[in-house]
């Protein structure tokens, strides 16, 4: 399996665990143990995100042509040029 498939399977398992535990927690009062179970599941989800990270964002290339396509005139500071 690929990393993406493994991460997806782990997220699915956490979702299933959360569903099972929330169904079970309805039978018990809101106690420290019930709250701890909810926090532990949230922490599992957080740990998986920390371990696998989020998909990388595209890197902004300031030298790409599209960066200067917003009307920026590279010659506006040219010697002898006057402002209008």
N, CA, C and O atoms as CSV, one atom per row, in Angstrom:
chain,resi,resn,atom,element,x,y,z
A,1,UNK,N,N,0.842,-1.188,0.000
A,1,UNK,CA,C,0.000,0.000,0.000
A,1,UNK,C,C,0.884,1.248,0.000
A,1,UNK,O,O,2.010,1.233,0.497
A,2,UNK,N,N,0.351,2.309,-0.561
A,2,UNK,CA,C,1.080,3.575,-0.561
A,2,UNK,C,C,0.862,4.299,0.756
A,2,UNK,O,O,-0.001,3.923,1.549
A,3,UNK,N,N,1.639,5.325,0.977
A,3,UNK,CA,C,1.517,6.120,2.201
A,3,UNK,C,C,0.126,6.756,2.279
A,3,UNK,O,O,-0.493,6.790,3.343
A,4,UNK,N,N,-0.356,7.259,1.141
A,4,UNK,CA,C,-1.673,7.904,1.129
A,4,UNK,C,C,-2.774,6.921,1.525
A,4,UNK,O,O,-3.698,7.273,2.257
A,5,UNK,N,N,-2.667,5.683,1.031
A,5,UNK,CA,C,-3.664,4.668,1.381
A,5,UNK,C,C,-3.578,4.303,2.860
A,5,UNK,O,O,-4.602,4.110,3.515
A,6,UNK,N,N,-2.359,4.210,3.384
A,6,UNK,CA,C,-2.187,3.900,4.808
A,6,UNK,C,C,-2.736,5.017,5.686
A,6,UNK,O,O,-3.385,4.753,6.699
A,7,UNK,N,N,-2.479,6.258,5.303
A,7,UNK,CA,C,-2.993,7.398,6.076
A,7,UNK,C,C,-4.516,7.413,6.020
A,7,UNK,O,O,-5.178,7.657,7.028
A,8,UNK,N,N,-5.060,7.155,4.851
A,8,UNK,CA,C,-6.515,7.120,4.706
A,8,UNK,C,C,-7.124,6.010,5.555
A,8,UNK,O,O,-8.165,6.208,6.182
A,9,UNK,N,N,-6.485,4.849,5.578
A,9,UNK,CA,C,-6.973,3.738,6.407
A,9,UNK,C,C,-6.899,4.098,7.887
A,9,UNK,O,O,-7.814,3.782,8.647
A,10,UNK,N,N,-5.823,4.752,8.299
A,10,UNK,CA,C,-5.683,5.153,9.707
A,10,UNK,C,C,-6.750,6.190,10.081
A,10,UNK,O,O,-7.335,6.116,11.161
A,11,UNK,N,N,-7.002,7.152,9.190
A,11,UNK,CA,C,-8.050,8.140,9.463
A,11,UNK,C,C,-9.420,7.473,9.552
A,11,UNK,O,O,-10.240,7.834,10.396
A,12,UNK,N,N,-9.660,6.503,8.680
A,12,UNK,CA,C,-10.922,5.758,8.735
A,12,UNK,C,C,-11.078,4.996,10.038
A,12,UNK,O,O,-12.169,4.939,10.604
A,13,UNK,N,N,-9.975,4.404,10.520
A,13,UNK,CA,C,-10.010,3.675,11.788
A,13,UNK,C,C,-10.290,4.617,12.958
A,13,UNK,O,O,-11.022,4.265,13.884
A,14,UNK,N,N,-9.713,5.802,12.914
A,14,UNK,CA,C,-9.973,6.786,13.980
A,14,UNK,C,C,-11.431,7.229,13.934
A,14,UNK,O,O,-12.066,7.382,14.978
A,15,UNK,N,N,-11.969,7.438,12.726
A,15,UNK,CA,C,-13.383,7.799,12.598
A,15,UNK,C,C,-14.282,6.707,13.162
A,15,UNK,O,O,-15.253,6.997,13.861
A,16,UNK,N,N,-13.958,5.437,12.858
A,16,UNK,CA,C,-14.751,4.312,13.365
A,16,UNK,C,C,-14.650,4.220,14.884
A,16,UNK,O,O,-15.647,3.963,15.559
A,17,UNK,N,N,-13.449,4.430,15.423
A,17,UNK,CA,C,-13.270,4.411,16.870
A,17,UNK,C,C,-14.071,5.523,17.536
A,17,UNK,O,O,-14.699,5.308,18.573
A,18,UNK,N,N,-14.046,6.701,16.943
A,18,UNK,CA,C,-14.801,7.821,17.490
A,18,UNK,C,C,-16.307,7.530,17.483
A,18,UNK,O,O,-17.010,7.836,18.447
A,19,UNK,N,N,-16.786,6.943,16.399
A,19,UNK,CA,C,-18.210,6.603,16.314
A,19,UNK,C,C,-18.587,5.565,17.364
A,19,UNK,O,O,-19.605,5.702,18.041
A,20,UNK,N,N,-17.760,4.524,17.499
A,20,UNK,CA,C,-18.037,3.474,18.475
A,20,UNK,C,C,-17.999,4.010,19.907
A,20,UNK,O,O,-18.848,3.661,20.727
A,21,UNK,N,N,-17.018,4.853,20.200
A,21,UNK,CA,C,-16.880,5.380,21.559
A,21,UNK,C,C,-17.980,6.385,21.883
A,21,UNK,O,O,-18.430,6.455,23.027
A,22,UNK,N,N,-18.419,7.164,20.897
A,22,UNK,CA,C,-19.496,8.119,21.176
A,22,UNK,C,C,-20.805,7.377,21.422
A,22,UNK,O,O,-21.613,7.815,22.241
A,23,UNK,N,N,-21.028,6.258,20.725
A,23,UNK,CA,C,-22.221,5.442,20.996
A,23,UNK,C,C,-22.157,4.844,22.395
A,23,UNK,O,O,-23.162,4.802,23.104
A,24,UNK,N,N,-20.984,4.384,22.786
A,24,UNK,CA,C,-20.802,3.798,24.111
A,24,UNK,C,C,-20.935,4.855,25.203
A,24,UNK,O,O,-21.519,4.590,26.253
A,25,UNK,N,N,-20.405,6.037,24.967
A,25,UNK,CA,C,-20.406,7.095,25.989
A,25,UNK,C,C,-21.819,7.568,26.326
A,25,UNK,O,O,-22.032,8.139,27.396
A,26,UNK,N,N,-22.772,7.345,25.451
A,26,UNK,CA,C,-24.161,7.742,25.749
A,26,UNK,C,C,-24.750,6.970,26.923
A,26,UNK,O,O,-25.710,7.419,27.548
A,27,UNK,N,N,-24.179,5.822,27.219
A,27,UNK,CA,C,-24.680,4.987,28.318
A,27,UNK,C,C,-24.092,5.382,29.672
A,27,UNK,O,O,-24.497,4.848,30.705
A,28,UNK,N,N,-23.154,6.300,29.671
A,28,UNK,CA,C,-22.493,6.711,30.903
A,28,UNK,C,C,-22.638,8.211,31.083
A,28,UNK,O,O,-22.733,8.955,30.106
A,29,UNK,N,N,-22.656,8.654,32.335
A,29,UNK,CA,C,-22.734,10.106,32.573
A,29,UNK,C,C,-21.441,10.789,32.109
A,29,UNK,O,O,-20.434,10.132,31.844
A,30,UNK,N,N,-21.495,12.100,32.020
A,30,UNK,CA,C,-20.327,12.880,31.608
A,30,UNK,C,C,-19.326,12.900,32.762
A,30,UNK,O,O,-19.371,13.769,33.633
A,31,UNK,N,N,-18.438,11.936,32.744
A,31,UNK,CA,C,-17.451,11.804,33.810
A,31,UNK,C,C,-16.076,12.161,33.269
A,31,UNK,O,O,-15.906,12.432,32.080
A,32,UNK,N,N,-15.108,12.157,34.160
A,32,UNK,CA,C,-13.735,12.428,33.774
A,32,UNK,C,C,-13.265,11.389,32.753
A,32,UNK,O,O,-12.569,11.727,31.795
A,33,UNK,N,N,-13.643,10.142,32.956
A,33,UNK,CA,C,-13.213,9.081,32.046
A,33,UNK,C,C,-13.831,9.246,30.656
A,33,UNK,O,O,-13.156,9.018,29.652
A,34,UNK,N,N,-15.090,9.634,30.589
A,34,UNK,CA,C,-15.744,9.843,29.289
A,34,UNK,C,C,-15.095,11.021,28.554
A,34,UNK,O,O,-14.871,10.963,27.345
A,35,UNK,N,N,-14.799,12.078,29.294
A,35,UNK,CA,C,-14.122,13.227,28.675
A,35,UNK,C,C,-12.714,12.860,28.217
A,35,UNK,O,O,-12.254,13.292,27.160
A,36,UNK,N,N,-12.047,12.062,29.027
A,36,UNK,CA,C,-10.690,11.641,28.662
A,36,UNK,C,C,-10.698,10.805,27.389
A,36,UNK,O,O,-9.792,10.924,26.564
A,37,UNK,N,N,-11.703,9.967,27.225
A,37,UNK,CA,C,-11.822,9.162,26.019
A,37,UNK,C,C,-11.991,10.059,24.786
A,37,UNK,O,O,-11.367,9.822,23.752
A,38,UNK,N,N,-12.833,11.084,24.900
A,38,UNK,CA,C,-13.013,12.024,23.783
A,38,UNK,C,C,-11.715,12.762,23.469
A,38,UNK,O,O,-11.366,12.949,22.304
A,39,UNK,N,N,-11.007,13.177,24.506
A,39,UNK,CA,C,-9.739,13.888,24.315
A,39,UNK,C,C,-8.694,12.969,23.690
A,39,UNK,O,O,-7.912,13.398,22.841
A,40,UNK,N,N,-8.682,11.701,24.114
A,40,UNK,CA,C,-7.717,10.749,23.550
A,40,UNK,C,C,-7.961,10.528,22.058
A,40,UNK,O,O,-7.011,10.428,21.281
A,41,UNK,N,N,-9.205,10.452,21.664
A,41,UNK,CA,C,-9.517,10.266,20.240
A,41,UNK,C,C,-9.114,11.508,19.454
A,41,UNK,O,O,-8.557,11.395,18.362
A,42,UNK,N,N,-9.388,12.683,19.993
A,42,UNK,CA,C,-8.974,13.919,19.323
A,42,UNK,C,C,-7.456,13.983,19.217
A,42,UNK,O,O,-6.912,14.465,18.224
A,43,UNK,N,N,-6.784,13.494,20.244
A,43,UNK,CA,C,-5.327,13.500,20.230
A,43,UNK,C,C,-4.763,12.520,19.206
A,43,UNK,O,O,-3.743,12.799,18.576
A,44,UNK,N,N,-5.419,11.381,19.038
A,44,UNK,CA,C,-5.022,10.438,17.992
A,44,UNK,C,C,-5.092,11.100,16.618
A,44,UNK,O,O,-4.179,10.975,15.801
A,45,UNK,N,N,-6.190,11.804,16.385
A,45,UNK,CA,C,-6.377,12.481,15.104
A,45,UNK,C,C,-5.291,13.552,14.897
A,45,UNK,O,O,-4.736,13.692,13.808
A,46,UNK,N,N,-5.009,14.288,15.955
A,46,UNK,CA,C,-3.979,15.332,15.911
A,46,UNK,C,C,-2.589,14.737,15.683
A,46,UNK,O,O,-1.801,15.261,14.896
A,47,UNK,N,N,-2.299,13.639,16.381
A,47,UNK,CA,C,-0.998,12.989,16.233
A,47,UNK,C,C,-0.791,12.458,14.816
A,47,UNK,O,O,0.311,12.537,14.274
A,48,UNK,N,N,-1.849,11.920,14.223
A,48,UNK,CA,C,-1.747,11.432,12.853
A,48,UNK,C,C,-1.460,12.582,11.897
A,48,UNK,O,O,-0.663,12.441,10.969
A,49,UNK,N,N,-2.102,13.706,12.122
A,49,UNK,CA,C,-1.851,14.882,11.287
A,49,UNK,C,C,-0.419,15.378,11.480
A,49,UNK,O,O,0.236,15.754,10.508
A,50,UNK,N,N,0.069,15.384,12.703
A,50,UNK,CA,C,1.444,15.808,12.961
A,50,UNK,C,C,2.450,14.849,12.341
A,50,UNK,O,O,3.467,15.278,11.796
A,51,UNK,N,N,2.171,13.564,12.421
A,51,UNK,CA,C,3.076,12.562,11.881
A,51,UNK,C,C,3.144,12.621,10.360
A,51,UNK,O,O,4.225,12.592,9.771
A,52,UNK,N,N,1.989,12.701,9.745
A,52,UNK,CA,C,1.927,12.641,8.276
A,52,UNK,C,C,1.985,14.019,7.643
A,52,UNK,O,O,2.291,14.161,6.459
A,53,UNK,N,N,1.691,15.017,8.433
A,53,UNK,CA,C,1.705,16.367,7.897
A,53,UNK,C,C,0.521,16.631,6.990
A,53,UNK,O,O,-0.306,15.754,6.735
A,54,UNK,N,N,0.463,17.819,6.527
A,54,UNK,CA,C,-0.561,18.198,5.574
A,54,UNK,C,C,0.075,18.217,4.200
A,54,UNK,O,O,1.298,18.301,4.090
A,55,UNK,N,N,-0.723,18.140,3.154
A,55,UNK,CA,C,-0.133,18.180,1.820
A,55,UNK,C,C,0.684,19.460,1.638
A,55,UNK,O,O,0.258,20.529,2.075
A,56,UNK,N,N,1.845,19.363,1.004
A,56,UNK,CA,C,2.682,20.559,0.846
A,56,UNK,C,C,1.998,21.614,-0.015
A,56,UNK,O,O,1.350,21.302,-1.014
A,57,UNK,N,N,2.154,22.839,0.387
A,57,UNK,CA,C,1.598,23.946,-0.386
A,57,UNK,C,C,2.562,24.278,-1.515
A,57,UNK,O,O,3.769,24.065,-1.395
A,58,UNK,N,N,2.023,24.802,-2.612
A,58,UNK,CA,C,2.936,25.189,-3.690
A,58,UNK,C,C,3.860,26.309,-3.232
A,58,UNK,O,O,3.451,27.204,-2.493
A,59,UNK,N,N,5.084,26.249,-3.668
A,59,UNK,CA,C,6.073,27.255,-3.308
A,59,UNK,C,C,5.906,28.455,-4.227
A,59,UNK,O,O,5.820,28.313,-5.447
A,60,UNK,N,N,5.862,29.633,-3.628
A,60,UNK,CA,C,5.730,30.858,-4.407
A,60,UNK,C,C,7.089,31.216,-4.990
A,60,UNK,O,O,8.070,31.368,-4.263
A,61,UNK,N,N,7.130,31.344,-6.290
A,61,UNK,CA,C,8.372,31.695,-6.978
A,61,UNK,C,C,8.313,33.170,-7.361
A,61,UNK,O,O,7.621,33.518,-8.317
A,62,UNK,N,N,9.015,34.045,-6.647
A,62,UNK,CA,C,8.923,35.483,-6.943
A,62,UNK,C,C,9.511,35.847,-8.299
A,62,UNK,O,O,9.296,36.957,-8.786
A,63,UNK,N,N,10.241,34.938,-8.909
A,63,UNK,CA,C,10.839,35.228,-10.206
A,63,UNK,C,C,10.015,34.685,-11.367
A,63,UNK,O,O,10.411,34.816,-12.526
A,64,UNK,N,N,8.881,34.081,-11.066
A,64,UNK,CA,C,8.014,33.583,-12.134
A,64,UNK,C,C,7.430,34.768,-12.891
A,64,UNK,O,O,7.202,35.830,-12.312
A,65,UNK,N,N,7.189,34.587,-14.176
A,65,UNK,CA,C,6.679,35.675,-15.016
A,65,UNK,C,C,5.317,36.148,-14.520
A,65,UNK,O,O,5.005,37.335,-14.616
A,66,UNK,N,N,4.511,35.246,-13.996
A,66,UNK,CA,C,3.176,35.636,-13.544
A,66,UNK,C,C,3.234,36.598,-12.354
A,66,UNK,O,O,2.276,37.329,-12.102
A,67,UNK,N,N,4.338,36.599,-11.634
A,67,UNK,CA,C,4.487,37.505,-10.493
A,67,UNK,C,C,4.509,38.955,-10.953
A,67,UNK,O,O,4.023,39.837,-10.246
A,68,UNK,N,N,5.065,39.206,-12.124
A,68,UNK,CA,C,5.204,40.567,-12.622
A,68,UNK,C,C,4.105,40.965,-13.604
A,68,UNK,O,O,4.141,42.066,-14.154
A,69,UNK,N,N,3.147,40.101,-13.827
A,69,UNK,CA,C,2.096,40.379,-14.800
A,69,UNK,C,C,0.973,41.245,-14.245
A,69,UNK,O,O,-0.082,41.338,-14.872
A,70,UNK,N,N,1.156,41.866,-13.122
A,70,UNK,CA,C,0.087,42.670,-12.528
A,70,UNK,C,C,0.215,44.152,-12.857
A,70,UNK,O,O,-0.367,44.991,-12.169
A,71,UNK,N,N,0.958,44.477,-13.881
A,71,UNK,CA,C,1.097,45.875,-14.283
A,71,UNK,C,C,2.351,46.522,-13.763
A,71,UNK,O,O,2.573,47.712,-13.988
A,72,UNK,N,N,3.172,45.772,-13.078
A,72,UNK,CA,C,4.421,46.308,-12.553
A,72,UNK,C,C,5.349,46.622,-13.724
A,72,UNK,O,O,5.591,45.766,-14.575
A,73,UNK,N,N,5.849,47.801,-13.763
A,73,UNK,CA,C,6.741,48.226,-14.846
A,73,UNK,C,C,8.161,48.263,-14.304
A,73,UNK,O,O,8.486,49.090,-13.452
A,74,UNK,N,N,8.993,47.380,-14.792
A,74,UNK,CA,C,10.357,47.315,-14.300
A,74,UNK,C,C,11.159,48.559,-14.668
A,74,UNK,O,O,12.203,48.815,-14.068
A,75,UNK,N,N,10.692,49.333,-15.639
A,75,UNK,CA,C,11.443,50.499,-16.074
A,75,UNK,C,C,10.988,51.789,-15.383
A,75,UNK,O,O,11.466,52.869,-15.732
A,76,UNK,N,N,10.095,51.699,-14.432
A,76,UNK,CA,C,9.575,52.921,-13.819
A,76,UNK,C,C,10.639,53.659,-13.001
A,76,UNK,O,O,10.480,54.849,-12.729
A,77,UNK,N,N,11.703,52.987,-12.610
A,77,UNK,CA,C,12.791,53.647,-11.873
A,77,UNK,C,C,13.960,53.973,-12.786
A,77,UNK,O,O,15.047,54.297,-12.308
A,78,UNK,N,N,13.750,53.892,-14.097
A,78,UNK,CA,C,14.823,54.140,-15.035
A,78,UNK,C,C,15.261,55.610,-14.983
A,78,UNK,O,O,14.414,56.493,-14.847
A,79,UNK,N,N,16.572,55.888,-15.090
A,79,UNK,CA,C,17.049,57.268,-15.067
A,79,UNK,C,C,16.439,58.081,-16.210
A,79,UNK,O,O,16.334,57.592,-17.335
A,80,UNK,N,N,16.046,59.295,-15.926
A,80,UNK,CA,C,15.486,60.173,-16.941
A,80,UNK,C,C,13.991,60.011,-17.141
A,80,UNK,O,O,13.392,60.761,-17.913
A,81,UNK,N,N,13.382,59.067,-16.476
A,81,UNK,CA,C,11.943,58.871,-16.631
A,81,UNK,C,C,11.227,59.758,-15.613
A,81,UNK,O,O,11.577,59.790,-14.433
A,82,UNK,N,N,10.216,60.478,-16.104
A,82,UNK,CA,C,9.458,61.382,-15.213
A,82,UNK,C,C,8.081,60.792,-14.910
A,82,UNK,O,O,7.485,60.097,-15.732
A,83,UNK,N,N,7.607,61.088,-13.728
A,83,UNK,CA,C,6.260,60.642,-13.353
A,83,UNK,C,C,5.245,61.471,-14.123
A,83,UNK,O,O,5.473,62.650,-14.395
A,84,UNK,N,N,4.129,60.853,-14.471
A,84,UNK,CA,C,3.056,61.548,-15.190
A,84,UNK,C,C,2.101,62.217,-14.246
A,84,UNK,O,O,1.139,62.847,-14.685
